[in-house]
Amino acid sequence: MTTSPSIQDQKPGAARREGHPGIALTVIAACQLMVVLDATIVNIALPHIQGALKFSTTDLTWVVSAYTLTFGGLLLLGGRAGDILGRRRVFTAGILLFTVASLLGGFAQEPWQLLAARALQGVGGAIASPTSLALITTTFPEGPERNRAFGVFAAVSAGGGAIGLLAGGMLTEWLDWRWVLFVNVPIGVLIIVVTPLYISESERHPGRFDISGALTSTLGMASLVYGFIRAAEEGWRDSLTIASFGAAVVLLVAFALVESRAKEPITPLRMFADRNRSGTYVIMLSLAAAMFGMFFFIVLFVQNVLQYTPIEAGLAFLPITVAIVAGAGLSQRFLPVLGPKPFMVVGSSLVTLGLGWLTFIDPGSSYLSGVLGPMLLFGFGMGLNFVTLTLTAVSGVAVHEAGAASGLLNATQQVGGSLGLSILTTVFGTANREEGEKQVADFMATASAEQKAEFARTQQLPAPWSHEVLAHGISTAFIPAVAMAVLALIIATLVIRVRKSDLEALSGTAGPAAG
């Protein structure tokens, strides 16, 4: 009979209290929950952040994009850092950076301070998130124990969005919007303290960091997003808009050249050689672009037009989470039988219909007539796609490259969301300005003297004129979102193929890919 080694017998970096896999899993899951819910917990607070720090609606998108761009852009580099430097060490460093950034963001007094903190949060999340998933493989032995751990991790990832919506609503309404950031601090500190006690350090592997690839891709996408947001405010002929797009082209071309020549690239271009996998990345990019826009604009609509409280807004989004879980469960059950293509086609079709429905939203739309139905269609369609896209991305990949394939899909989702939100915001800003001119003219013709005096002081249209402007901008912004979903549908229909090898892999009858 073997006994647990004493502290003196353990290797340097080993956990001092082995035999507590449940605590280790709780620590790992808490990290993933904190990173996942951060996107949605902040979304609910956006209208309050806008009022407190005086963001314009177009600039407000940076509260989302500053996080997702650095998170998505550095995600693969974060996973690589864990392999080279040790996963527990990198995991702790990522949590520490995320926690400090959350504290700084909560104290922000100017827009740039909050955006800088959000970008730092993204860096911390990019370091911690891929490492937390890898820690499961080093902490739990292969078999039922590891499968259960992965199941918990997946459940936390799927449910984190819903928890974030509710938590964001409660914190914003009962305390203050700053607490959607402050709440990460005690959780992060607890994770940092407990991690060395219950999680052992992984073996370090020699390798190189593709710093130039990470920087050129992240800065290139940031320049592209900034170009769209700048165009929304200053127009397409603005010199800074043109310069931003020019810088984006140069940086992204440089990224492609760097990756084609790097010995250990952050984005292995061979991942795009497979027809189904490359199609999967395009579908995820398109759907994520539409999804980020849907969440952003519907949050503004239900709080600013329907006048929902933050808690009511959080509850209003719960049906979409239920729909996503239902769609994911259905696809997971029948994927081995039908293959990925039917779920991608049907899922993308439902997403397209849901977004098309949202183009009809107006100030007279109620939650039941204008929001709930589209959200259910959209959520069920996304649920059909999430599991399908993930499994297709890693199907047929050598074992040692599975992490890169799934990480690239995750990075595509984050970067695609930022890019899509910036494009929708550009359309929103243009439509807002045009409708604003019409509504100001109508306001001046029909408003009372008191209303006109208030408008002269604040330069803000009161309701119902302001609702008309906002709703028109939102409905117009969903038109390019429909186009993005249509692109995903076209790729699913024309590019994705049902192959016997994929069906065998999904059903577990195929042998492992050669490494």
C-alpha positions in Angstrom: 0.0 0.0 0.0 1.4 3.4 -0.9 1.1 6.5 1.2 1.1 10.1 0.3 4.6 11.6 0.4 5.5 14.0 3.1 6.2 17.7 2.4 9.9 16.9 2.7 9.7 14.1 0.1 7.9 16.2 -2.5 9.4 17.8 -5.5 9.9 21.6 -5.6 6.7 23.2 -6.6 4.5 20.3 -5.6 1.3 20.9 -3.8 1.6 20.5 -0.1 -1.8 19.0 0.3 -2.5 16.3 -2.2 -5.5 14.1 -2.0 -8.0 16.9 -2.4 -8.9 16.9 -6.1 -12.2 18.6 -5.3 -10.5 21.7 -3.9 -8.1 21.7 -6.9 -11.0 21.6 -9.3 -12.8 24.3 -7.4 -9.8 26.6 -7.7 -9.5 25.9 -11.5 -13.3 26.3 -12.1 -13.3 29.6 -10.0 -10.7 31.0 -12.4 -12.6 30.1 -15.5 -15.9 31.4 -14.0 -14.2 34.7 -13.2 -12.8 35.1 -16.7 -16.0 34.0 -18.5 -18.5 36.0 -16.5 -16.4 39.2 -16.8 -17.7 39.8 -20.3 -21.4 39.7 -19.3 -21.2 41.1 -15.8 -19.8 44.3 -17.3 -22.4 44.3 -20.2 -25.3 44.9 -17.8 -23.5 47.8 -16.2 -22.7 49.6 -19.5 -25.5 52.2 -19.4 -24.4 53.2 -15.8 -20.7 53.3 -16.9 -21.7 55.5 -19.8 -23.5 58.0 -17.5 -20.8 58.0 -14.8 -17.7 58.4 -17.0 -19.4 60.3 -19.9 -18.7 57.8 -22.7 -20.4 58.3 -26.0 -22.3 55.3 -27.2 -19.7 54.5 -29.9 -16.8 54.8 -27.5 -18.7 52.7 -25.0 -18.0 49.6 -27.2 -14.3 49.9 -26.1 -15.3 48.8 -22.6 -16.1 45.4 -24.2 -13.5 45.5 -27.0 -10.5 46.5 -24.8 -11.0 43.2 -22.9 -11.8 40.9 -25.8 -9.0 42.1 -28.1 -6.2 41.5 -25.6 -7.9 38.3 -24.3 -8.3 36.9 -27.8 -5.1 38.2 -29.2 -2.9 36.8 -26.5 -4.8 33.6 -25.7 -2.5 31.3 -27.6 0.6 33.0 -26.2 -0.8 32.5 -22.7 -1.2 28.8 -23.3 2.3 28.6 -24.7 3.7 30.4 -21.6 2.2 27.7 -19.4 4.1 25.0 -21.3 7.4 26.8 -21.2 7.4 28.4 -17.7 5.2 26.0 -15.7 1.4 26.1 -15.7 0.9 26.8 -12.0 3.3 29.7 -12.0 1.7 31.2 -15.1 -1.8 30.5 -13.8 -1.0 32.4 -10.6 0.6 35.3 -12.5 -2.5 35.6 -14.8 -4.9 35.7 -11.8 -2.7 38.3 -10.1 -2.7 40.6 -13.1 -6.5 40.1 -13.6 -7.2 40.9 -10.0 -5.0 44.0 -9.9 -6.5 45.3 -13.2 -10.1 44.7 -11.8 -9.2 46.8 -8.7 -7.8 49.6 -10.9 -10.8 49.5 -13.1 -13.2 49.8 -10.2 -11.4 53.0 -9.1 -11.3 54.5 -12.6 -12.3 58.2 -12.8 -11.7 58.8 -16.5 -12.7 56.7 -19.5 -9.1 56.0 -20.5 -8.4 54.6 -17.0 -11.2 52.1 -17.3 -10.2 51.1 -20.8 -6.6 50.6 -19.7 -7.7 48.4 -16.8 -10.0 46.4 -19.1 -7.1 45.8 -21.5 -5.0 44.6 -18.6 -7.8 42.3 -17.5 -7.8 40.8 -21.0 -4.0 40.1 -20.7 -4.5 38.4 -17.3 -7.4 36.4 -18.6 -5.4 35.3 -21.7 -2.6 34.1 -19.4 -4.9 32.3 -16.8 -7.7 30.8 -18.9 -5.8 28.4 -21.3 -3.5 27.4 -18.4 -6.5 26.6 -16.2 -7.8 24.1 -18.8 -4.3 22.6 -19.1 -4.0 22.2 -15.3 -6.9 19.7 -15.4 -4.8 17.3 -17.6 -1.9 17.5 -15.1 -4.0 17.4 -11.9 -6.4 14.6 -12.8 -5.5 11.1 -14.1 -6.9 10.1 -17.5 -10.3 8.4 -17.3 -13.6 9.0 -15.5 -12.0 11.4 -13.0 -10.6 13.7 -15.7 -13.8 13.4 -17.7 -15.8 14.6 -14.7 -13.4 17.5 -14.2 -13.8 18.5 -17.9 -17.6 18.3 -17.4 -17.4 20.7 -14.5 -15.2 23.1 -16.5 -17.5 23.0 -19.5 -20.6 23.6 -17.2 -18.9 26.6 -15.6 -17.9 28.0 -19.0 -21.5 27.6 -20.3 -23.2 28.9 -17.2 -20.8 31.8 -16.6 -22.6 34.1 -19.0 -25.9 33.7 -17.2 -24.3 34.1 -13.8 -22.6 37.3 -15.0 -25.8 38.8 -16.2 -27.6 38.2 -12.9 -24.6 39.2 -10.8 -24.0 42.3 -12.9 -27.6 43.4 -12.4 -27.6 42.8 -8.7 -24.3 44.5 -8.1 -25.1 47.5 -10.3 -28.6 48.0 -8.7 -27.8 47.3 -5.1 -24.3 48.7 -4.9 -22.7 50.5 -7.8 -21.4 49.7 -11.3 -17.8 49.7 -9.9 -18.6 46.5 -8.0 -18.8 44.5 -11.2 -15.0 45.0 -11.2 -14.4 45.0 -7.4 -16.1 41.6 -7.0 -13.1 40.0 -8.8 -10.7 41.1 -6.1 -11.6 38.8 -3.2 -12.1 35.9 -5.5 -8.7 36.5 -7.2 -6.9 36.8 -3.9 -8.4 33.6 -2.6 -7.4 31.7 -5.7 -3.8 33.1 -5.5 -3.5 31.9 -1.8 -5.0 28.5 -2.3 -3.4 27.5 -5.6 0.1 26.6 -4.2 -1.5 24.5 -1.5 -3.6 22.2 -3.7 -2.2 22.4 -7.3 1.2 21.0 -8.2 3.6 22.7 -10.7 3.7 21.1 -14.1 6.8 20.0 -15.9 8.4 22.7 -18.0 9.0 22.2 -21.7 11.7 24.0 -23.8 10.3 26.3 -26.5 10.1 29.8 -27.9 7.7 32.6 -27.4 6.2 34.0 -30.7 6.1 37.6 -29.2 6.2 39.3 -32.7 3.3 37.2 -33.9 1.2 38.0 -30.7 2.0 41.7 -30.9 1.4 42.2 -34.7 -1.9 40.3 -34.5 -3.3 42.1 -31.4 -2.2 45.6 -32.5 -3.4 44.9 -36.1 -6.9 44.0 -34.9 -6.9 46.9 -32.4 -6.1 49.3 -35.2 -8.8 47.8 -37.4 -11.4 48.0 -34.6 -10.3 51.6 -33.8 -10.7 52.5 -37.5 -14.3 51.4 -37.5 -15.2 53.2 -34.3 -13.4 56.4 -35.4 -15.3 56.3 -38.6 -18.6 56.1 -36.7 -17.8 59.4 -35.0 -15.7 61.4 -37.5 -16.5 59.8 -40.9 -14.5 57.8 -43.4 -12.5 60.7 -44.7 -11.0 61.5 -41.3 -7.2 61.3 -41.4 -7.0 59.3 -38.2 -9.6 56.8 -39.5 -7.6 56.3 -42.7 -4.3 56.0 -40.8 -5.8 53.4 -38.5 -7.0 51.2 -41.4 -3.5 51.6 -43.0 -1.8 50.6 -39.9 -4.1 47.6 -39.5 -3.2 46.4 -43.1 0.5 46.7 -42.5 0.4 45.0 -39.1 -1.8 42.1 -40.2 0.3 41.5 -43.3 3.4 41.5 -41.1 1.6 39.0 -38.8 1.0 36.6 -41.8 4.7 36.9 -42.8 5.9 36.3 -39.3 3.7 33.2 -38.8 4.8 31.7 -42.2 8.5 31.9 -41.2 8.4 31.3 -37.4 9.7 27.9 -36.2 7.1 27.8 -33.4 4.3 30.2 -34.6 1.5 31.3 -32.2 -0.9 30.6 -35.0 0.2 27.5 -37.0 -1.0 28.3 -40.6 -1.3 24.6 -41.3 -4.4 24.6 -39.2 -6.2 26.3 -42.1 -5.3 23.6 -44.6 -8.2 21.4 -43.7 -11.4 22.5 -45.4 -13.8 21.8 -42.6 -11.5 23.4 -39.9 -10.9 26.6 -41.9 -14.6 26.8 -42.6 -15.3 26.4 -38.9 -13.0 29.3 -38.0 -14.9 31.6 -40.5 -18.2 30.5 -39.1 -17.1 31.2 -35.5 -15.7 34.6 -36.6 -19.0 35.6 -38.2 -21.3 34.3 -35.5 -19.3 35.8 -32.7 -19.3 39.2 -34.5 -23.1 39.1 -34.6 -23.4 37.7 -31.0 -21.3 40.5 -29.4 -23.4 43.1 -31.2 -26.6 41.5 -30.1 -25.7 41.5 -26.4 -24.4 45.1 -26.5 -27.4 46.7 -28.3 -30.1 44.7 -26.6 -28.7 45.7 -23.2 -29.0 49.4 -24.2 -32.5 48.8 -25.6 -34.0 47.1 -22.5 -32.5 49.6 -20.0 -32.7 52.9 -22.0 -35.9 52.3 -24.0 -37.9 49.7 -22.0 -36.5 51.3 -18.7 -35.6 48.0 -17.1 -33.6 48.0 -14.0 -30.2 46.3 -14.1 -31.6 43.2 -12.3 -34.6 43.1 -14.7 -32.2 43.4 -17.6 -30.2 40.4 -16.3 -33.3 38.3 -15.9 -34.4 39.3 -19.4 -31.3 37.6 -20.8 -31.8 34.3 -19.0 -34.0 32.7 -21.8 -31.1 33.0 -24.2 -28.9 31.0 -21.9 -31.5 28.3 -21.6 -31.8 28.2 -25.4 -28.0 27.9 -25.8 -27.9 25.0 -23.3 -30.8 23.2 -25.0 -29.2 23.6 -28.5 -25.8 22.4 -27.2 -27.3 19.4 -25.6 -29.2 18.4 -28.8 -26.1 18.8 -31.0 -23.9 16.9 -28.6 -26.3 13.9 -28.6 -26.8 13.6 -32.4 -23.4 14.8 -33.7 -22.0 11.2 -34.0 -24.9 10.2 -36.1 -25.5 13.2 -38.4 -22.1 14.9 -38.4 -21.4 18.6 -38.0 -22.9 20.1 -41.2 -26.7 19.8 -40.4 -26.2 21.5 -37.1 -24.1 24.3 -38.6 -26.6 24.9 -41.4 -29.7 24.8 -39.1 -28.0 26.7 -36.3 -26.8 29.5 -38.7 -30.3 29.7 -40.2 -31.9 30.2 -36.8 -29.3 32.9 -35.9 -30.0 34.7 -39.2 -33.8 34.6 -38.5 -33.4 35.9 -35.0 -31.2 38.8 -36.1 -33.5 39.5 -39.0 -36.4 39.8 -36.5 -34.4 42.3 -34.5 -34.1 44.7 -37.5 -37.8 45.5 -36.8 -37.3 46.7 -33.3 -38.7 50.1 -32.5 -39.7 52.2 -29.4 -43.1 50.5 -29.4 -41.6 47.0 -29.2 -42.2 45.3 -25.9 -40.0 42.6 -24.4 -42.4 39.8 -25.5 -43.1 41.1 -29.0 -39.7 42.4 -30.0 -36.9 40.8 -27.9 -37.8 37.4 -26.4 -38.6 35.6 -29.7 -35.5 36.7 -31.5 -33.3 35.9 -28.5 -34.7 32.3 -28.3 -34.1 31.7 -32.0 -30.6 33.2 -31.8 -29.7 31.3 -28.6 -30.9 27.9 -29.8 -29.0 28.4 -33.1 -25.8 29.4 -31.3 -26.2 26.4 -29.0 -26.4 24.1 -32.1 -23.1 25.6 -33.3 -21.0 25.9 -30.1 -20.3 22.2 -29.5 -20.3 21.5 -33.2 -17.7 24.1 -34.1 -15.5 23.1 -31.1 -15.4 19.4 -32.0 -14.9 20.1 -35.7 -12.0 22.4 -34.9 -10.1 19.6 -33.2 -11.3 16.7 -35.3 -8.4 15.0 -37.1 -5.8 17.1 -35.4 -2.7 15.4 -34.0 -2.8 15.1 -30.2 0.0 17.6 -29.6 -1.8 20.2 -31.7 -5.3 19.8 -30.2 -4.6 22.7 -27.8 -3.6 25.0 -30.6 -6.6 24.1 -32.7 -9.1 24.7 -29.9 -7.3 27.8 -28.7 -7.4 29.3 -32.2 -11.1 28.8 -32.3 -11.5 30.6 -28.9 -9.2 33.4 -30.1 -11.3 33.7 -33.3 -14.4 34.1 -31.2 -13.0 36.9 -29.1 -11.3 38.8 -31.9 -14.3 38.3 -34.2 -16.6 39.6 -31.5 -14.6 42.8 -31.2 -14.4 43.3 -34.9 -18.1 42.7 -35.4 -19.1 45.0 -32.6 -17.0 47.8 -34.1 -18.6 47.3 -37.5 -22.1 47.3 -36.1 -21.2 50.4 -34.0 -20.1 52.2 -37.2 -23.5 51.5 -38.8 -25.3 52.5 -35.5 -23.4 55.8 -35.3 -24.3 56.8 -38.8 -27.9 55.9 -38.4 -28.0 57.6 -35.1 -26.8 60.9 -36.5 -29.2 60.9 -39.4 -32.2 60.0 -37.2 -31.1 62.5 -34.6 -31.3 65.4 -37.0 -34.9 64.4 -37.9 -35.9 64.0 -34.2 -34.3 67.4 -33.3 -36.3 69.1 -36.0 -39.5 67.4 -34.7 -38.6 68.2 -31.1 -38.1 71.9 -31.9 -41.5 72.1 -33.6 -43.5 70.3 -30.9 -41.7 70.6 -27.6 -42.7 72.9 -24.7 -40.6 76.0 -23.8 -39.3 74.2 -20.7 -38.2 71.2 -22.7 -36.4 73.4 -25.2 -34.6 75.2 -22.4 -33.5 71.9 -20.9 -32.3 70.7 -24.3 -30.3 73.9 -24.8 -28.6 73.3 -21.5 -27.8 69.5 -21.9 -27.9 69.0 -25.6 -29.7 65.7 -24.8 -33.1 64.9 -26.4 -35.7 63.7 -23.9 -38.0 60.8 -24.3 -39.8 59.9 -26.6 -37.5 61.6 -29.2 -34.3 60.0 -27.7 -36.0 56.6 -27.8 -36.7 57.0 -31.5 -33.1 57.8 -32.2 -31.7 54.9 -30.1 -34.1 52.3 -31.5 -33.5 53.4 -35.1 -29.8 53.1 -34.6 -30.1 49.7 -33.0 -32.5 48.3 -35.6 -30.2 49.5 -38.4 -27.1 48.0 -36.7 -28.7 44.6 -36.9 -28.7 44.7 -40.7 -24.9 44.0 -41.0 -25.3 41.5 -38.2 -27.8 39.6 -40.5 -25.2 39.7 -43.2 -22.6 38.2 -40.9 -24.9 35.3 -40.0 -25.7 34.8 -43.7 -22.0 34.5 -44.4 -21.8 31.8 -41.7 -24.8 30.0 -43.3 -23.1 30.1 -46.8 -19.9 28.7 -45.4 -21.8 25.9 -43.6 -23.7 25.0 -46.7 -21.0 25.2 -49.4 -17.7 24.6 -47.5 -18.4 22.1 -44.7 -18.5 18.4 -45.8 -19.7 15.4 -43.9 -16.8 12.9 -44.0 -16.8 9.3 -42.8 -13.6 10.0 -40.8 -15.2 12.8 -38.9 -18.2 10.6 -38.0 -15.9 7.8 -36.8 -13.9 10.3 -34.7 -17.1 11.8 -33.2 -18.5 8.3 -32.3 -15.1 7.2 -30.9 -14.5 4.4 -33.4 -11.5 6.1 -35.1 -7.9 5.7 -33.9 -6.1 8.7 -32.5 -4.6 11.1 -34.9 -0.9 10.6 -35.6 1.3 12.9 -33.6 
